Amino acid sequence: MSCKCAEFEAEDGRYTCSVSGDGCMFLIPDSKLYAERYGEGPDAE
């Protein structure tokens, strides 16, 4: 996993994002891509 903000939720079978407060935007969490597209997260400037 390449995102500090994503945590796998076994009940839902997906990653939950602590930044968005919802499911991760990506199937495989990627904090750098998230920062590029949305300007948020641990890798955002």
N, C-alpha and C positions, 0 to 999 in steps of 0.2 A: 504494500500500500504506500502511496506517495503523497499522502495528505495528513497533516497532524490534526485537522479538524473533523475528519471522518471517522466514525466508529461503526462497526458492523452490528446490526440489530438482527439477532437470530429469529425473533418473532416475525419480523417483516421480511427477512431474507434479503435485506439491502443495507447500504451504508446510510447513516444519518449524519448530516452536516451541522456542526455547532454554529457555523456562521449564518447559514440561511434558516436554521431551525427546522428544516424539513429533510426530505431525502436528498442524497447527493445528486448533483446534476449529471454526473458521469457514472457509467457502469463500473469503471475502475477509477477510484478517486485520483485526481491529479491537481494538486494545489497550484502549480505553475500555470497550467492551462486555465484554471478557474480565475486566477489573478489577471491573466491576459484578457479574457473575455468579459469578466464582470467587475474587475477592479477591487475585489475584496479577498479576504482570506490572509493566511500567514505569509504569502509571498507577494502580496500587493505592496506597492510603494507608498 
